[in-house]
Amino acid sequence: MLKEQFMSRAAALKDSGRLEIIRDADLSRFCTFRIGGPAEAAMWPLDADALASLLSSADEEGQRYTVCGAASNILFSDDGFCGAVIFTARLKGISVSGTSIAAECGVPLSSLAVEARKAGLSGLEFAYGIPGTLGGAVYMNAGAYGGEMKDVVVSSDHYDPDTGVISSYHGEEHRFGYRESVYMSGRKTVLRAVMSLTSGDPDGIQAKMDANMTARREKQPLEYPSAGSAFKRAPGHYTAAMIDEAGLKGFSVGGAQVSEKHAGFIINRGGATAEDVRRLIDTIRSEISRRFGVVIEPEIRYVGP
């Protein structure tokens, strides 16, 4: 249920041109999986202070909400979301100073990599082609092709709902690990981050970015809606290889299918529901546990009603 005072604050931000709102929003339109029911409200703050103000109001009023970037690793419930889904994808400010690049949480990783290349800065080539935003990437320490956010992030600002103020983490305070960070153990929302890169040749940087993108197109099912890699890598194992060896490549439940191109991806072949995906995930986990004695953990985040 949407709280009256919260919606009043949201309306004021909208009237000032700092927030976009859609009531009864079809969440399948706003996530890469193209799955999900209606949210009571979907909201897009247009600056970091508006985001912090909206979150502060939600916490003060006891408003139920969830924060997403591009919703590229999220599975929304078929029943939608009771409350406000706050998307950060309109926060796209980027600035470069020397070998440092600072950006707001909604900047797409590919755009960030391009801006770094334009400035002759190397270190973000791995991020080119990852469909998420900077905030989500810091949150989960996103990585690919030998690089991770922990390699470049030196500081991040966040809104802390426990104090109601904007604070920062620096260096090791992020507690980065494999697909994890300090942000995953609390409710703080990343607002912006600063990354330290190295000087490089723009042509060489572009060549590496192009090579990574070519590898993605060849190996990943980019032609279908998905939420990216479905499972975390189990220690000492290649999860996709285990799924393939278990004979689950191409296995489907309803409209959800283990990609025939890359067994680490679950794709929406058309008309897939969240329940289809969840049943498929459970089947895969059960079969991998039975065959290999290995427990695999989903990388996709489920947002319930």
C-alpha positions, 0 to 999 in steps of 0.5 A, spaced: 500 500 500 502 506 498 502 511 504 499 518 503 505 522 506 510 518 501 506 519 495 505 527 497 513 527 497 513 524 491 508 528 487 512 534 490 519 531 487 515 530 480 512 537 480 519 540 481 521 536 475 526 531 479 522 525 479 518 520 474 512 516 476 508 511 473 502 508 477 500 501 476 506 499 472 507 493 468 514 491 471 515 486 465 516 492 461 522 495 466 526 489 467 531 485 462 527 478 463 521 481 461 517 478 466 513 481 472 506 483 474 504 490 476 507 495 481 503 500 485 508 505 483 514 505 479 519 511 480 525 514 477 529 520 481 532 524 476 538 526 481 541 523 487 539 528 492 532 526 489 533 519 490 536 520 497 530 524 499 525 519 496 528 514 500 528 518 506 521 519 506 519 512 505 523 510 511 520 515 515 513 513 513 514 506 513 513 505 506 515 498 503 519 499 497 525 496 493 531 499 489 533 497 482 538 500 477 536 497 470 533 491 473 538 486 469 539 481 474 532 481 477 526 476 477 519 480 479 514 476 481 508 474 477 503 478 482 508 484 482 510 489 488 506 491 493 509 498 494 514 503 490 519 500 485 524 505 485 529 505 479 536 509 479 537 508 471 535 516 470 541 518 474 547 518 469 552 523 471 559 522 469 565 526 470 573 525 469 579 528 473 586 525 471 585 518 471 579 517 476 572 517 473 566 519 478 559 516 476 552 516 479 549 509 480 544 509 474 550 510 469 550 503 464 556 499 465 557 500 457 556 507 457 561 508 463 566 503 459 565 508 453 567 514 457 573 511 460 575 509 453 574 516 450 578 519 456 584 514 454 583 510 461 583 503 461 581 498 467 573 498 465 574 494 458 571 488 462 564 492 464 563 493 456 557 489 455 554 488 462 547 490 462 547 493 469 548 499 472 554 502 476 550 502 482 548 494 481 555 493 479 558 496 486 552 492 490 554 485 487 561 486 485 560 485 478 565 482 473 567 479 467 573 477 463 578 477 468 576 484 471 571 486 477 569 492 480 573 491 486 579 492 481 577 499 480 572 502 485 576 506 490 570 510 494 562 510 494 557 514 497 550 511 499 544 513 503 544 510 510 536 509 512 539 507 519 541 514 520 538 518 514 544 521 511 549 520 505 555 517 507 561 513 504 565 507 504 573 507 502 577 502 499 577 495 503 571 498 507 567 495 501 568 488 503 568 486 496 568 478 494 566 474 489 559 477 487 558 480 494 560 487 497 558 490 504 552 493 501 549 486 500 548 485 508 544 491 509 539 496 506 544 502 504 543 504 497 549 506 492 548 513 490 555 514 486 562 511 486 569 513 484 574 509 480 581 509 479 583 507 472 590 507 468 592 511 462 592 507 456 591 507 448 584 509 446 585 504 440 587 498 444 582 499 449 577 499 444 580 493 441 579 489 448 572 492 448 570 489 442 573 483 443 569 482 449 563 484 446 564 479 440 565 473 445 559 475 449 555 475 442 558 468 440 557 465 447 551 468 450 544 468 448 543 475 447 537 474 443 533 472 448 530 476 454 534 474 461 537 476 467 544 474 465 548 469 469 543 465 473 547 462 478 554 464 482 560 460 480 561 454 485 568 454 489 572 449 485 567 448 479 564 451 473 557 451 474 555 452 467 559 446 465 555 442 471 549 444 468 551 442 461 553 435 464 547 434 467 543 434 461 539 440 462 541 444 456 535 446 453 531 443 459 525 448 460 519 449 464 513 453 461 516 459 457 523 459 461 529 455 458 536 453 460 539 456 454 542 451 449 547 456 447 550 457 454 547 453 460 549 458 465 543 462 462 536 461 463 532 465 458 525 467 457 523 463 450 516 467 450 511 468 455 515 465 461 512 467 468 516 468 474 513 461 477 516 458 471 523 461 472 523 459 480 521 452 478 526 451 473 532 454 478 529 449 483 530 443 478 537 445 476 539 446 483 536 439 485 539 436 480 546 439 481 546 437 488 544 430 486 549 428 481 555 432 484 554 434 491 554 441 490 550 446 492 549 452 487 546 459 489 542 463 484 545 470 482 538 472 480 535 476 485 527 475 486 523 481 488 516 478 491 510 481 491 
